[in-house]
Amino acid sequence: MKISVVVPAFNEEKLIADTLRSIRLASEAFAARGWEWEMVVCDNDSTDRTAELARAGGARVVHEPMRQIARSRNAGAAVATGDWLVFVDADSQPSPGLFGAVAEVIVGGRHLGGGSTVTMDNTRLWFRIGLAFWNGISRTCRWMAGSFIFCERRVFQEMGGFNEALYAAEEIEFSRRLKSRARREGKKLVILRRHPLLTSSRKVHLYTPWEIARFMLRTVLSGGRTLGTRQQCEIWYDGRR
């Protein structure tokens, strides 16, 4: 068994070293089972030292010139050699407990993939409430947070990966397709919750509640059409770090 941890990254020189360090420590859960593992970082056309720091951190680095999270994840997956793919965002830190839970799911053989609930540090009260709301929806609907997704590489390839027509919410669309695929194969998706993924709360500090609410409102009123353009998904693509 081999696990590929794929990390999409754009201008993440502030956080990429800590992320890769946490992945190495967490991957001891795979090594303890005698499994191989690798780290693949997709540098999504960064203008800082992201690629350099990723190589120094022990990752294989590939370049994707088109700035889009779906393309970045797909480009990383394209060179991965593992039997299972684990996607971790460059501002997140998985724990050994979380990777251990992933290993248990893989060994169990009843799931095609899944995700995890998430937690953040130093967040404001309104965002903590929103985060709890998201975790509830994630577990109920089995929608995977984009910051942490795992699935069989075979299935990922057969499904065509993430939808490159979307600049945001591609993880929701992928979750829906993966759930349908799992049902056809007599399997399930799982949202792990014992060891939540620690992810950055920087958007809370970089964007006002109004900016976040405005994006959500636009998305709802447009029936999701805003998700198909980078300009309309500015809270992911305007470069604030």
Secondary structure, DSSP 8 states (H G I E B T S, - for coil): -EEEEEEEESS-TTTHHHHHHHHHHHTHHHHTTT-EEEEEEEE-S-SSSHHHHHHHTT-EEEE--S--HHHHHHHHHHH---SEEEEE-TTEE--HHHHHHHHHHHHH--EEEEEEEEEESS--HHHHHHHHHHHHHHHHHT---TTEEEEEHHHHHHHTSS-TT-SS-HHHHHHHHHHHHHHHTT-EEEEEEEEEEEE--HHHHHS-HHHHHHHHHHHHHTTTGGGG-TGGGHHHHS---
